[in-house]
């Protein structure tokens, strides 16, 4: 599934695994489904995660 600003999913952050440059963020989007994404630590800080 391709996600964009027009295609957003609501969810709750269940874990953030920070690294030196990137972080792995896991979201619970309901129905027993999870999405895992790798984002930069700058993005983690900018988003206040």
FIKOLZA-1660 file (N, C-alpha, C; in steps of 0.1 Angstrom, whole numbers, plus 5000, padded with zeros to 4 digits):
% residues 49
   i   px   py   pz ch aa at
   1 5008 4988 5000  A  X  N
   1 5000 5000 5000  A  X CA
   1 5009 5012 5000  A  X  C
   2 5006 5021 4991  A  X  N
   2 5014 5034 4991  A  X CA
   2 5006 5044 4999  A  X  C
   3 5013 5051 5008  A  X  N
   3 5007 5061 5017  A  X CA
   3 5011 5075 5012  A  X  C
   4 5002 5084 5014  A  X  N
   4 5005 5098 5010  A  X CA
   4 4997 5107 5019  A  X  C
   5 4998 5120 5018  A  X  N
   5 4990 5130 5026  A  X CA
   5 4975 5128 5024  A  X  C
   6 4972 5123 5012  A  X  N
   6 4957 5120 5009  A  X CA
   6 4953 5107 5014  A  X  C
   7 4962 5098 5017  A  X  N
   7 4959 5084 5022  A  X CA
   7 4965 5082 5035  A  X  C
   8 4958 5086 5046  A  X  N
   8 4964 5085 5059  A  X CA
   8 4956 5075 5068  A  X  C
   9 4964 5069 5077  A  X  N
   9 4958 5059 5086  A  X CA
   9 4959 5064 5100  A  X  C
  10 4949 5062 5108  A  X  N
  10 4950 5066 5122  A  X CA
  10 4955 5054 5130  A  X  C
  11 4963 5057 5140  A  X  N
  11 4969 5046 5148  A  X CA
  11 4975 5051 5161  A  X  C
  12 4979 5042 5169  A  X  N
  12 4986 5046 5181  A  X CA
  12 5000 5040 5181  A  X  C
  13 5010 5049 5185  A  X  N
  13 5023 5044 5185  A  X CA
  13 5025 5034 5196  A  X  C
  14 5030 5022 5193  A  X  N
  14 5032 5012 5203  A  X CA
  14 5046 5010 5207  A  X  C
  15 5055 5014 5198  A  X  N
  15 5070 5014 5202  A  X CA
  15 5078 5022 5192  A  X  C
  16 5089 5028 5198  A  X  N
  16 5099 5035 5191  A  X CA
  16 5112 5029 5195  A  X  C
  17 5120 5024 5185  A  X  N
  17 5133 5019 5187  A  X CA
  17 5143 5028 5181  A  X  C
  18 5149 5037 5189  A  X  N
  18 5158 5047 5184  A  X CA
  18 5172 5041 5181  A  X  C
  19 5177 5046 5170  A  X  N
  19 5191 5043 5166  A  X CA
  19 5199 5055 5166  A  X  C
  20 5211 5054 5161  A  X  N
  20 5220 5066 5160  A  X CA
  20 5215 5076 5150  A  X  C
  21 5209 5071 5139  A  X  N
  21 5205 5080 5128  A  X CA
  21 5190 5079 5126  A  X  C
  22 5185 5067 5126  A  X  N
  22 5171 5064 5123  A  X CA
  22 5164 5057 5135  A  X  C
  23 5151 5057 5135  A  X  N
  23 5143 5050 5145  A  X CA
  23 5132 5041 5138  A  X  C
  24 5129 5030 5144  A  X  N
  24 5119 5021 5139  A  X CA
  24 5106 5024 5148  A  X  C
  25 5096 5029 5141  A  X  N
  25 5083 5032 5148  A  X CA
  25 5072 5022 5144  A  X  C
  26 5066 5017 5154  A  X  N
  26 5055 5007 5151  A  X CA
  26 5042 5013 5156  A  X  C
  27 5032 5013 5147  A  X  N
  27 5018 5018 5150  A  X CA
  27 5008 5006 5150  A  X  C
  28 4999 5007 5160  A  X  N
  28 4987 4998 5160  A  X CA
  28 4976 5005 5153  A  X  C
  29 4972 5000 5141  A  X  N
  29 4961 5007 5134  A  X CA
  29 4948 5000 5135  A  X  C
  30 4947 4991 5145  A  X  N
  30 4934 4985 5148  A  X CA
  30 4932 4972 5141  A  X  C
  31 4923 4964 5145  A  X  N
  31 4920 4951 5139  A  X CA
  31 4931 4941 5139  A  X  C
  32 4940 4943 5149  A  X  N
  32 4952 4934 5150  A  X CA
  32 4963 4937 5140  A  X  C
  33 4962 4948 5133  A  X  N
  33 4971 4952 5123  A  X CA
  33 4981 4962 5128  A  X  C
  34 4994 4961 5124  A  X  N
  34 5004 4970 5128  A  X CA
  34 5012 4975 5116  A  X  C
  35 5017 4987 5116  A  X  N
  35 5025 4992 5105  A  X CA
  35 5039 4996 5112  A  X  C
  36 5050 4992 5106  A  X  N
  36 5063 4995 5111  A  X CA
  36 5070 5004 5100  A  X  C
  37 5076 5015 5105  A  X  N
  37 5082 5024 5096  A  X CA
  37 5096 5028 5101  A  X  C
  38 5105 5031 5092  A  X  N
  38 5118 5036 5097  A  X CA
  38 5118 5051 5093  A  X  C
  39 5121 5060 5103  A  X  N
  39 5122 5074 5100  A  X CA
  39 5134 5079 5107  A  X  C
  40 5138 5091 5103  A  X  N
  40 5151 5097 5108  A  X CA
  40 5148 5101 5123  A  X  C
  41 5159 5102 5131  A  X  N
  41 5158 5107 5144  A  X CA
  41 5154 5122 5144  A  X  C
  42 5158 5129 5134  A  X  N
  42 5154 5143 5132  A  X CA
  42 5139 5144 5131  A  X  C
  43 5132 5135 5124  A  X  N
  43 5118 5134 5123  A  X CA
  43 5111 5131 5136  A  X  C
  44 5117 5121 5143  A  X  N
  44 5112 5117 5156  A  X CA
  44 5111 5130 5165  A  X  C
  45 5122 5137 5165  A  X  N
  45 5123 5149 5174  A  X CA
  45 5114 5160 5169  A  X  C
  46 5113 5162 5156  A  X  N
  46 5105 5173 5150  A  X CA
  46 5090 5170 5153  A  X  C
  47 5086 5157 5152  A  X  N
  47 5072 5153 5155  A  X CA
  47 5069 5152 5170  A  X  C
  48 5079 5153 5178  A  X  N
  48 5077 5152 5193  A  X CA
  48 5073 5138 5197  A  X  C
  49 5078 5128 5190  A  X  N
  49 5074 5114 5193  A  X CA
  49 5082 5109 5205  A  X  C
% end
